[in-house]
Amino acid sequence: MDTSRSHIVLDEADIGRAIRRIAHEIVERARGSEDLVLLGIPTRGVPLAHRIAEAIASTEGRSVPVGSLDITLYRDDLRLRPARALENTSIPPEGIDAKTIILVDDVLFSGRTVRAALDALNDLGRPAAVRLAVLIDRGHREFPIRPDFVGKNLPTSIVEDVRVEVAEIDGVDRVTILGASDDPGDQR
């Protein structure tokens, strides 16, 4: 990607507001925070899940279990990409059976990661419901998957790349579009 043509679309304050809004929407839809479990999809979905849980705890006065769900072995492109290291799957002690699971990821693009996450969840238990929270929904779906909670809808061109950076991993909070075209007819 041509990083000389990039621009920041969300900064630290914007991301903070999006996290708080997602947290409020989750609690509102669930009618409280009981029986919620947040599972972040590595890598950046995990710190985002923890932030959402902190925001829920600050308004609800109770903590929400948080874990991580590695989807590496469930991906449909394993044979097409170089081998990658397995990430951590960490399910809270309460488990996921009969809970409302909120899958948390940084960017929703084709939907393939979420499809893999649903397959991984199926091997771990039987949730009452599964919802999807993403910081960025950039479109271009290849599967009929739609997020329930979105920080920002960010229509992009297929040739653009969206980079999410979080302080816990990257030292900074921001969302950047890379390789944006100067062509005004280009989809943004």
C-alpha positions as CSV (number, residue, x, y, z in Angstrom):
1,M,0.0,0.0,0.0
2,D,1.1,3.5,-0.7
3,T,1.3,5.0,2.8
4,S,2.2,8.4,1.4
5,R,-1.6,8.7,0.6
6,S,-3.1,8.0,4.0
7,H,-5.3,9.8,6.4
8,I,-6.4,9.3,10.0
9,V,-10.1,8.7,10.3
10,L,-10.4,8.1,14.0
11,D,-8.1,9.4,16.7
12,E,-7.8,8.4,20.4
13,A,-10.8,10.5,21.5
14,D,-12.9,9.2,18.6
15,I,-12.1,5.5,19.5
16,G,-12.9,6.2,23.1
17,R,-16.3,7.6,22.2
18,A,-17.0,4.6,19.8
19,I,-16.1,2.1,22.6
20,R,-18.4,3.8,25.1
21,R,-21.3,4.0,22.5
22,I,-20.8,0.3,21.7
23,A,-20.8,-0.6,25.4
24,H,-24.1,1.3,26.0
25,E,-25.7,-0.3,22.9
26,I,-24.7,-3.8,24.1
27,V,-26.2,-3.3,27.5
28,E,-29.3,-1.7,26.1
29,R,-29.9,-4.6,23.7
30,A,-29.2,-7.2,26.3
31,R,-31.3,-5.4,28.9
32,G,-28.5,-5.4,31.3
33,S,-25.1,-7.0,31.6
34,E,-26.0,-10.3,33.2
35,D,-25.1,-13.4,31.1
36,L,-22.9,-11.4,28.8
37,V,-19.4,-12.7,27.8
38,L,-17.1,-10.7,25.5
39,L,-14.7,-12.6,23.3
40,G,-12.1,-10.6,21.4
41,I,-10.7,-12.0,18.2
42,P,-6.9,-11.7,18.2
43,T,-5.1,-9.5,17.7
44,R,-6.7,-6.1,18.2
45,G,-10.1,-7.4,19.0
46,V,-8.9,-8.6,22.4
47,P,-7.9,-5.2,23.8
48,L,-11.1,-3.7,22.3
49,A,-13.1,-6.3,24.1
50,H,-11.4,-5.4,27.4
51,R,-12.1,-1.7,26.8
52,I,-15.8,-2.4,26.1
53,A,-16.0,-4.5,29.3
54,E,-14.5,-1.7,31.3
55,A,-17.0,0.7,29.8
56,I,-19.9,-1.6,30.7
57,A,-18.5,-2.1,34.2
58,S,-18.3,1.7,34.8
59,T,-22.0,2.2,33.9
60,E,-23.4,-1.1,35.2
61,G,-21.4,-1.4,38.4
62,R,-20.5,-5.1,37.6
63,S,-17.7,-6.7,35.6
64,V,-18.4,-8.6,32.4
65,P,-16.3,-11.7,31.7
66,V,-13.8,-11.2,28.8
67,G,-11.8,-13.8,26.9
68,S,-10.2,-14.3,23.5
69,L,-11.0,-16.6,20.6
70,D,-8.3,-17.8,18.2
71,I,-9.8,-18.6,14.8
72,T,-6.6,-19.5,13.0
73,L,-7.4,-23.2,12.5
74,Y,-10.9,-22.4,11.4
75,R,-9.9,-20.0,8.6
76,D,-10.8,-21.1,5.0
77,D,-7.5,-19.6,3.6
78,L,-5.0,-21.7,5.6
79,R,-3.6,-23.3,2.4
80,L,-3.4,-20.0,0.6
81,R,-1.3,-18.1,3.2
82,P,2.0,-18.8,4.9
83,A,1.7,-20.6,8.3
84,R,1.0,-18.3,11.2
85,A,1.4,-18.8,14.9
86,L,-1.7,-19.8,16.9
87,E,-3.1,-17.2,19.2
88,N,-4.5,-17.6,22.6
89,T,-8.1,-18.9,23.2
90,S,-9.2,-17.9,26.7
91,I,-12.7,-18.7,27.8
92,P,-13.9,-17.2,31.1
93,P,-14.5,-19.8,33.9
94,E,-18.3,-19.2,33.5
95,G,-18.1,-20.7,30.0
96,I,-20.2,-19.7,27.1
97,D,-23.2,-22.1,27.4
98,A,-26.5,-20.2,27.7
99,K,-24.6,-16.9,27.6
100,T,-24.9,-14.0,25.2
101,I,-21.6,-13.9,23.5
102,I,-20.3,-10.6,22.0
103,L,-17.6,-11.3,19.4
104,V,-15.3,-8.3,19.2
105,D,-13.0,-7.5,16.3
106,D,-11.3,-4.4,15.0
107,V,-12.4,-4.4,11.3
108,L,-15.2,-6.2,9.5
109,F,-14.3,-6.6,5.8
110,S,-15.2,-9.9,3.9
111,G,-16.8,-11.6,6.9
112,R,-14.5,-14.6,6.7
113,T,-12.9,-14.0,10.1
114,V,-16.4,-13.9,11.7
115,R,-17.4,-17.1,9.9
116,A,-14.3,-18.8,11.3
117,A,-15.1,-17.4,14.8
118,L,-18.6,-18.9,14.6
119,D,-17.1,-22.2,13.7
120,A,-14.7,-22.0,16.6
121,L,-17.5,-21.0,19.1
122,N,-19.5,-24.1,17.9
123,D,-16.6,-26.3,19.2
124,L,-16.6,-24.6,22.6
125,G,-20.2,-24.7,23.6
126,R,-23.7,-23.5,22.9
127,P,-24.3,-19.8,23.6
128,A,-27.9,-18.5,23.9
129,A,-27.0,-15.8,21.3
130,V,-24.0,-14.5,19.5
131,R,-23.7,-10.8,18.6
132,L,-20.9,-9.0,16.7
133,A,-19.2,-5.7,17.7
134,V,-16.6,-4.1,15.5
135,L,-14.8,-0.9,15.7
136,I,-14.8,-0.4,11.8
137,D,-17.2,-1.8,9.3
138,R,-15.7,-1.2,5.9
139,G,-18.0,-3.2,3.7
140,H,-17.1,-5.5,0.8
141,R,-18.7,-8.6,2.4
142,E,-18.2,-12.0,0.9
143,F,-20.5,-13.7,3.5
144,P,-24.0,-12.6,4.7
145,I,-22.7,-11.3,8.0
146,R,-23.7,-8.0,9.5
147,P,-22.4,-6.5,12.8
148,D,-24.8,-5.7,15.6
149,F,-22.6,-2.9,17.1
150,V,-20.4,-0.7,15.0
151,G,-18.0,2.1,16.1
152,K,-17.8,3.6,12.6
153,N,-19.1,2.6,9.1
154,L,-16.2,3.4,6.8
155,P,-17.0,2.8,3.2
156,T,-13.7,2.1,1.4
157,S,-12.5,1.2,-2.0
158,I,-11.4,-2.4,-2.4
159,V,-7.8,-1.2,-3.0
160,E,-7.6,0.8,0.2
161,D,-6.4,-0.7,3.4
162,V,-7.7,0.1,6.9
163,R,-5.2,0.0,9.7
164,V,-6.4,-0.1,13.3
165,E,-3.8,0.7,16.0
166,V,-4.5,0.3,19.7
167,A,-2.2,1.6,22.5
168,E,-1.9,-1.9,24.1
169,I,-0.2,-3.3,21.0
170,D,0.9,-0.4,18.9
171,G,1.5,2.4,21.4
172,V,-1.2,4.6,19.9
173,D,-4.9,4.6,19.3
174,R,-5.9,5.5,15.7
175,V,-7.6,4.3,12.6
176,T,-6.0,5.1,9.3
177,I,-6.9,4.5,5.6
178,L,-3.9,3.7,3.6
179,G,-3.4,4.1,-0.1
180,A,-6.5,6.3,-0.6
181,S,-6.8,7.5,-4.1
182,D,-6.8,11.2,-5.0
183,D,-9.5,10.4,-7.6
184,P,-12.7,12.1,-6.4
185,G,-14.7,9.4,-8.1
186,D,-13.1,6.8,-5.8
187,Q,-15.4,5.2,-3.2
188,R,-14.7,6.5,0.3
